[in-house]
Amino acid sequence: MSFIWGYNWVLVKEAMRYAPPFDFSAIRTIGGGILLLGVLAWQRRPLRPRNILMTFLVGITCTTFSVGFATWALVEGGAGKMAILVYVMPFWLILMAWPLLGERPHGGQWLAMVLALAGLVLLVEPWAYHGDLFPSMLAVLSGLSWAASAVVTKRMDRDGDLDVVSLSAWQVLFGGLFLVLIAILVPSGPIRWTPWFAGAMVYNVVLTSAVAILMWFYVLKVLPAGVAGLGSLATPVLGLFFAHVVLNERLSFWESWGGVLILSALAVLIFQGLKNNR
């Protein structure tokens, strides 16, 4: 999941040269939703969502707001830094999950939180930040919206209303419809369909908006919300790496060490998971 999303920051950044941001987001989300509905039909499972209101709420927060804000931020800022700011999400999620879900961090999770937070601080380099405030705020809003959707999803799971494939399909479709409306209302130029852009769109529809979304909601179903959020922190590290390799966005000394700390936090979580499993 983190590999798919990490590389996609580079693809979306490049795709903005061929398509307006909301047009691109609308096509990829609606396409992913239709693909997932096809999976439901193939499995001969009920197409109707179990809890329409909660599914709609997840769609607005996880797709309309989170995807919309993140794509907009990529238009204004660099792919690597925007990925990092969006992935402050796990810390918003831990703060929300503690009072709303009763998920108090324990054991190695505290160490993982400290390491991950220190890593994000080094990655952002607030003492040397020279970027624009606007794209940074968009990225933070994207992370906040994503965290809120995760809390709603865990509530659905506790109420027995969570079907991973159904929720993945309908939340993408519900959220994508609003992105379609925004794309229609916001003046923009035409999409330039090239072989490269078509390939990037297929990647986004199939892998980003279908496969990785399925993985995320499955992770949310089987793990505590805070642990799931911390586990996604590999994504900004991969996003920084791919931005450096593909877009030549250079990694600073502090960004490199920030990535090391985040990977260390992931190692702590893996070790604790293996220990608990035994």
Secondary structure, DSSP 8 states (H G I E B T S, - for coil): -HHHHHHHHHHHHHHTTTS-HHHHHHHHHHHHHHHHHHHHHHTT---S-S-HHHHHHHIIIIIIIHHHHHHHHHHHS-HHHHHHHHTTHHHHHHHHHHHHH-----THHHHHHHHHHHHHHHHH-GGG--S-HHHHHHHHHHHHHHHHHHHHHHHHHHTT---HHHHHHHHHHHHHHHHHHHHHHS--------HHHHHHHHIIIIIIIIIHHHHHHHHHHHS-HHHHHHHTTHHHHHHHHHHHHHH-----HHHHHHHHHHHHHHHHHHHHHHHHH-
